[in-house]
Amino acid sequence: MDTEDNNTNDRLEELDGSDFEISDHQPDITGWEIYDSLGDYIGDVEDLIFDVEALKVRYIITKLEGYELDEEKRVLIPIGLVTLKEDKDEVLLTEAISSKLSFLPEYDGEQITARDELQIRDVLTGTAEHVVEVMNYKHNADDDFYNHTHFDDAGYNRNPPGKDGLEKGEIM
């Protein structure tokens, strides 16, 4: 088994085609338009990547449609970097990261690796703070990788009144 296989994150799955659905109190943002902090169009939400153990959305999949690129490119945007404008069915990037989007690694629809996730974080934070970690990093259920502002889902998540938990097959 090669190192890349050891670094796959089996907890992450695309919502489309899974046995899960968005919880009733959460908006299904698939198809919504994404805009950066300057109001420039980025692309549409193609799908969501969620964590099957935590039952939380971790990433938005979008295609950067000619956005500072010669050709289209599918990328993952961490859910903690967006807020929702539900009255317009729009997703807004909360940070001035538009100049970094074209540097995100391309998402090919295959299994997401720990290396992929660290590259996304490094591009968006503008640092190389995790360069050494990228080489040997593997997610496990006990690590705190998702305890980062990139995964703070306050801009996406709505807590329903009086609902303590999720129904089987629901994600937030």
Secondary structure by P-SEA (a helix, b strand, c coil): cccccccccccccccccccccccccccccccbbbbcccccccccccbbbbccccccccbbbbbcccccccbbbbbbbbcccccccccccbbbcccccccccccccccccccccaaaaaaaaaaaaccccccccccccccccccccccccccccccccccccccccccccccc
